[in-house]
Amino acid sequence: MQPLTITIQVVEGKEKSHLVRFSGAFDGHTKEVATSLERLINEMTEGTLIFDFSELVYLNSYAIGHIVSWHNVLKQKKCEIIIASLNKNVEDIFNVLGIISLFRVFADVDSALQAL
């Protein structure tokens, strides 16, 4: 399985918002990869993160726990996570666990950017 990579970029014209692209498998072996994202989340005082899951091929309970935890941290700061390009398998997992309602979900990154 392809290891996880996470790239973060500031959204043009929205310096408080970031596009976070996930590629590969998000599981327990990816703690070091998520360090820069966790740092950003801890430092945020306002804004939005758009999680682009278009290249995410797998996630497990470890990943889901992190995503929900990040949501909770950001919600306390009046920030949010928007999810874009959620594939059917991941969407099914989010629905079964009842966490889909925590996020605004868009079909693609462009739609999510327009919602900012």
C-alpha positions in Angstrom: 0.0 0.0 0.0 1.2 3.5 -0.9 2.5 5.4 2.2 0.7 8.6 3.2 1.8 12.0 2.0 0.2 15.2 3.2 0.8 18.5 1.4 -0.4 21.8 2.8 -0.8 25.0 0.9 -2.4 28.3 1.7 -5.5 29.0 -0.3 -4.9 32.0 -2.7 -6.7 35.0 -1.5 -7.7 33.3 1.8 -4.5 33.4 3.9 -6.3 31.9 6.9 -7.5 28.8 4.9 -5.4 25.9 3.8 -5.8 23.1 1.3 -4.6 19.8 2.8 -4.1 17.0 0.2 -3.9 13.4 1.4 -2.4 10.8 -0.8 -1.9 7.1 0.0 -2.9 5.1 3.0 -3.7 6.9 6.3 -3.0 4.4 9.1 -1.0 4.0 12.3 2.3 4.1 10.4 1.9 7.7 9.5 2.4 9.6 12.7 5.5 11.5 11.5 3.8 12.5 8.3 0.9 14.2 10.1 3.3 16.3 12.3 3.1 19.5 10.2 -0.6 19.3 9.9 -1.0 18.9 13.7 1.3 21.9 14.2 -0.9 23.9 11.9 -4.0 22.9 13.7 -2.6 23.7 17.1 -1.5 27.1 15.8 -4.7 28.1 14.0 -6.9 30.8 15.6 -9.2 31.2 12.7 -9.8 29.8 9.2 -10.7 26.6 7.4 -8.9 23.5 6.4 -10.0 21.8 3.2 -9.1 18.1 3.3 -8.8 16.8 -0.3 -9.3 13.1 -0.1 -9.2 12.5 -3.9 -6.0 10.4 -3.6 -6.6 8.8 -0.2 -6.8 5.1 -0.8 -7.2 3.8 2.7 -7.9 4.9 6.2 -8.4 3.0 9.5 -9.6 3.7 13.0 -6.3 5.4 13.8 -6.9 7.9 11.0 -10.6 8.4 11.8 -9.6 9.1 15.4 -7.2 11.8 14.3 -9.7 13.4 11.9 -12.4 13.6 14.6 -9.8 14.9 17.1 -8.7 17.6 14.7 -12.3 18.6 14.1 -12.9 18.9 17.8 -9.8 21.1 18.4 -10.7 23.3 15.5 -14.4 23.6 16.5 -13.3 24.9 19.9 -11.4 27.7 18.0 -14.4 28.4 15.7 -12.5 26.9 12.8 -13.6 24.1 10.6 -12.6 21.2 8.4 -14.3 20.9 5.0 -13.9 17.6 3.1 -13.6 17.4 -0.6 -13.5 14.5 -3.1 -14.6 11.9 -0.6 -14.4 8.5 -2.3 -17.3 6.1 -1.9 -15.6 3.7 0.5 -14.4 6.4 2.8 -17.9 8.1 2.6 -19.5 4.8 3.6 -17.2 4.5 6.7 -18.0 8.1 7.7 -21.7 7.4 7.3 -21.6 4.1 9.3 -19.7 5.8 12.1 -22.1 8.8 12.1 -19.3 11.3 11.7 -20.2 12.6 8.2 -22.4 15.2 9.9 -19.4 16.8 11.6 -18.2 18.1 8.2 -19.3 20.0 5.2 -18.6 17.7 2.3 -18.1 18.7 -1.3 -17.8 16.7 -4.5 -14.5 18.3 -5.4 -11.9 20.9 -4.3 -13.3 23.6 -6.6 -16.7 23.4 -5.0 -15.1 23.5 -1.5 -13.1 26.6 -2.4 -16.2 28.4 -3.6 -17.8 27.7 -0.3 -15.1 29.6 1.6 
